[in-house]
Amino acid sequence: MSDLQLAVKGVYFDAMQTGEKVEEYRLVSPYWINRLMSGFKQRNYDRLIITRGYPKRDDLSKRIVVPYNGYEIKFITHEHFGPDPVKVFAIKINLQP
């Protein structure tokens, strides 16, 4: 299969490493529907690779690699998406073995 790779800002990457942030949000849009869905079902990935920005290929300190656990669709309000609630893919991040 394949990997889903997501680049995130440093503050969110750090929160994921400490376990404070357990979901990464992506706005429901044609681009993310195509990446995360196959027809009406979730697309299968082997691993979720989260990077702090866009690190060099050999900089493993800026990568989190975990098994892919899918997503849920939620409505959230977040400063990056504006003041109104928006529909997002809440991609699950599980750092526990």
N, C-alpha and C positions, 0 to 999 in steps of 0.2 A: 504494500500500500504506500501511502505517502505521509508527509508531515505537513502540519499547519504551522506556519511561522508568523508570529506577530511581533512587530516592533512597538515598544511602549516608551514613554518618558521615564526618566530616572526615578522620579518620586514614586511612580506606580510600580516600577520594577522592584525597588527597595521594599515597598509594602507587600509585594507578593513573596519576596524572600523571607520576610518575617512572619508570614501567614496572616497578616492583617487584611490583605485583599485576596479574596478567593474567587473572584469573577472578573473577567475583562469584557468590557462592553464594546460592541460594534453596532452602529446604526443599521437598522433593517433597510437595505437599499438593493438595487439590482446587482451591484458589485458583490456585496456580502451574501446575498441569496445564492448567487452563482458559486461562490467559494464554499459555502457551508451546507448547501442543500443539493440533492440530486432528485429532481422531480419534486415530490411532496415529502421525501424522507431526508433524514440527516445524512450528509456525506460522511463516510468513514475515513478516519485518519488513524495512523499508528501512534504518532507522537505530536505533542504540542510543544513548539519551540518558541520561547519568549525571549526577546533580546532587548537589552537596554540600548535604545537607539539603533544604530547600524554599526555594530562592532566589526573589527577585523575578523576574518574567518577563524584564526587561531586563538582569539581572546575568549576563553571559556568562562572567565569570571563575569562576563556580561551576558550569559546565556542561562536560561532555565529550561531543562528538557524533562518533560513528564509525559506519562501516557495520556492520550487524548480521551476526555470523558464527556464530550458532547457539549450541548448548550441548552438553555431554556430561553424562551421568548418572554420578555418582561417589558413593562412600561416604567420608565424612570425619569426623574428630573436630575439633570447634571449640568454643571457650569459650562462644560464643553459643548453641550447640545442646545443651549439656550434656556430660557425660563419656563418653557412649556414641557409637559411630559412627552416623551418620545418612545417609540417602540424600538427595542434593541435585542440583539443576540447577546445573552449573558453566557459567555464561554467559561466553562468550569475549570478552575485551576486547583488541582489537588497535589500538594507537595508531600503528603503522607505516603509512605511506602505501601 
